[in-house]
Amino acid sequence: MEHKRLISDGDKVQVYEIEGNAVKVFKDPHEPKSVVLYEALTHTRVEETGYARIPSLEEIKKVDGKWAVAYKFIKGKTLAELMKENPEKVDEYLSMMVDLQIEINSYRSAKVSRLKDYIKRSIEGLDVIDDVKKYELLTHLESMPKHVKLCHGDFTPDNIIISEDGAYVVDWLKAKQGNASADIAKTYLRFCLSHRTEYAEKYLKLYCAKTGTAVKYVQDWLPLVAAAQLKFRRPEERELLLTWIDIVDYN
């Protein structure tokens, strides 16, 4: 029998260490195969860009009758754990995060789904805002510059593992090709949703300083990534997200 060690327990998946692999097991025994295969395909396409800080995909299988995707296990601590253990080093860790994200955004993959298409579909599918607000958001989205940079889509300290070999980035399910500033806006949003607004502000300033990007350019993406996040219907996020989807001039 395989020895399983639980690494993390999320809403839809559990991750175990099993025989040298980190195995993401979908909790729902009826999880559509298309979801599982999409994750594996997206991860593989990111691997094919040549980006080195990503664990290799090893296999797709079933564990206890549930679909699972196995990746090479990376031994280390998440950046979230290190931030909690060493609060005096938070600025250093945030700077490291920015550098990693800039590195990711320097890669290209024509095979990864388009970020603007994803945001458009997410907005169109919302039932918590009216058609006027949808029109405003979609018009705003259309006006944003079209880029094809690799975007992680959920770049948070929990998805960065610091090992003896350096940093690795995991959980590429939401990877897209698009505008790097949208990717930064999503990280900013995730910090705020985790009640880390101070980290969010520092992160945004660091990114803009390192890349010469105007703060407003990143902020212009905030209503759009907030609207896309609403599709997950998380009650604890709803109020904050709804306050952010108004099209605002940040000047």
Sequence and secondary structure as in RCSB ss.txt:
>XXXX:A:sequence
MEHKRLISDGDKVQVYEIEGNAVKVFKDPHEPKSVVLYEALTHTRVEETGYARIPSLEEIKKVDGKWAVAYKFIK
GKTLAELMKENPEKVDEYLSMMVDLQIEINSYRSAKVSRLKDYIKRSIEGLDVIDDVKKYELLTHLESMPKHVKL
CHGDFTPDNIIISEDGAYVVDWLKAKQGNASADIAKTYLRFCLSHRTEYAEKYLKLYCAKTGTAVKYVQDWLPLV
AAAQLKFRRPEERELLLTWIDIVDYN
>XXXX:A:secstr
   EEEEEE SSEEEEEETTEEEEEES TT  HHHHHHHHHHHHHHHTTT  SS  EEEEEEETTEEEEEEE   
SEEHHHHHHH GGGHHHHHHHHHHHHHHHHT B TTS BHHHHHHHHHHT SSS HHHHHHHHHHHHHS    EE
E SS  GGGEEEETTEEEE   TT EEE HHHHHHHHHHHHHHTT HHHHHHHHHHHHHHHT  HHHHHTTHHHH
HHHHHTT  HHHHHHHHHH S     
